[in-house]
Amino acid sequence: MKALKVVKKVLFTIVAVLYFSFALCMTILLLNYNKYNVTQFGDTSLIIIKEDVSNDNYKKGDLVIVEAPNIEKIQKGDTLFCYKVDGKGNANLQIGNVGEIYLEEEAISYENGNTYSMEFVAGKPQKVYEGVGTFLSVVESQWGFLFIVLVPCFLIFIYEVYALIVEIKYGNDEDSVEE
């Protein structure tokens, strides 16, 4: 019986460490949102493809790692992700190939004619993870974060308070049973 309790404690500890590591990572991702609601670490952004796009390299649900380039390193024909802000202040991601580069104005234009200041350039795609974006978008959503991270943490907290109250009120019966 004592070996079973040890195994139970070890498994519980492993699950708890994994869960709290996951919760910490998701919190870090959310705390690093930029003003366009995209996770950004320095010059690297994690872009989730949330809808079908005209580019064949990306599908709905993909996670694309993009690196913000200097304007001097951008070449004609490069694929870039840019933020397009509508009248309400909502940002949408646009994907296109660079047609023209305007060094003096620090702007680029896509082959289709859309022009963006470098302030709105998210970056060049570096790596694509298929299907990971769907999972990440659920976890980073308000409801996903609430039910996957916050509610379980609250329930664990309530259980620990309950266990503490029971131990204070009734004492530790395990010691008397073992003797």
LOPALO-472853 format. One record per residue (C-alpha): y, z, x. Coordinates in steps of 0.1 Angstrom, whole numbers, padded with zeros to 4 digits, always signed. Example, Ala and Ser with C-alpha at 12.3 -4.5 7.8 and 13.67 -1.06 7.14 Angstrom:
-0045+0078+0123
-0011+0071+0137
This chain:
+0000+0000+0000
+0024+0008+0028
+0018-0027+0044
+0027-0043+0011
+0060-0024+0010
+0068-0036+0045
+0060-0072+0036
+0081-0069+0005
+0111-0055+0025
+0108-0082+0051
+0107-0110+0025
+0136-0095+0006
+0156-0092+0039
+0149-0129+0048
+0159-0141+0013
+0190-0119+0013
+0201-0132+0048
+0195-0168+0037
+0214-0164+0004
+0244-0146+0020
+0246-0172+0048
+0246-0199+0021
+0273-0181+0002
+0294-0176+0033
+0291-0213+0042
+0301-0224+0007
+0331-0201+0008
+0342-0215+0041
+0340-0250+0028
+0361-0240-0003
+0387-0222+0018
+0392-0253+0040
+0403-0276+0012
+0434-0297+0020
+0461-0305-0004
+0440-0334-0018
+0411-0311-0027
+0389-0324+0001
+0372-0300+0027
+0388-0306+0060
+0382-0290+0095
+0410-0302+0118
+0408-0340+0119
+0374-0341+0102
+0370-0344+0064
+0339-0341+0042
+0344-0367+0015
+0321-0367-0015
+0316-0401-0032
+0320-0390-0069
+0319-0424-0085
+0305-0459-0077
+0328-0477-0053
+0332-0514-0045
+0319-0508-0009
+0282-0515-0004
+0279-0488+0023
+0285-0459+0000
+0268-0448-0033
+0277-0422-0058
+0265-0388-0044
+0269-0396-0007
+0287-0373+0016
+0308-0391+0042
+0321-0375+0073
+0354-0391+0083
+0376-0386+0114
+0414-0390+0111
+0424-0416+0137
+0456-0421+0156
+0474-0452+0144
+0471-0467+0179
+0433-0466+0176
+0431-0484+0143
+0420-0521+0145
+0422-0548+0119
+0390-0548+0098
+0383-0511+0103
+0371-0493+0071
+0394-0464+0062
+0395-0438+0035
+0430-0432+0021
+0444-0408-0006
+0462-0424-0035
+0483-0399-0055
+0490-0408-0091
+0521-0397-0111
+0505-0364-0121
+0498-0354-0085
+0461-0361-0087
+0446-0376-0055
+0419-0403-0056
+0402-0417-0026
+0404-0454-0018
+0382-0473+0005
+0393-0505+0022
+0394-0526+0053
+0426-0526+0073
+0446-0558+0070
+0478-0550+0088
+0491-0522+0110
+0528-0512+0110
+0533-0491+0141
+0570-0485+0136
+0566-0473+0100
+0533-0455+0108
+0516-0472+0080
+0486-0495+0073
+0478-0519+0046
+0444-0529+0033
+0433-0565+0031
+0440-0564-0007
+0477-0555+0000
+0477-0518-0008
+0499-0500+0018
+0495-0464+0029
+0515-0441+0052
+0494-0424+0079
+0500-0392+0060
+0477-0405+0033
+0449-0418+0056
+0418-0395+0055
+0401-0413+0083
+0373-0436+0095
+0338-0430+0084
+0316-0415+0111
+0284-0405+0093
+0269-0408+0058
+0245-0384+0042
+0228-0399+0012
+0226-0376-0019
+0240-0345-0002
+0274-0351-0019
+0260-0345-0053
+0246-0311-0043
+0279-0302-0025
+0300-0312-0054
+0281-0290-0078
+0283-0260-0054
+0320-0266-0047
+0329-0269-0084
+0344-0239-0101
+0314-0233-0124
+0289-0240-0097
+0304-0215-0073
+0307-0190-0101
+0270-0192-0111
+0254-0199-0077
+0275-0175-0056
+0296-0150-0075
+0273-0140-0104
+0243-0133-0081
+0264-0113-0057
+0278-0092-0087
+0243-0086-0100
+0231-0075-0065
+0261-0051-0063
+0253-0036-0097
+0216-0032-0087
+0226-0014-0055
+0250+0010-0074
+0222+0017-0099
+0197+0024-0070
+0222+0047-0054
+0228+0067-0086
+0190+0070-0092
+0184+0082-0057
+0213+0107-0059
+0201+0120-0093
+0164+0121-0088
+0161+0122-0050
+0137+0101-0029
+0103+0104-0045
+0087+0082-0018
+0088+0110+0008
+0070+0135-0015
+0043+0109-0024
+0035+0101+0012
+0031+0138+0022
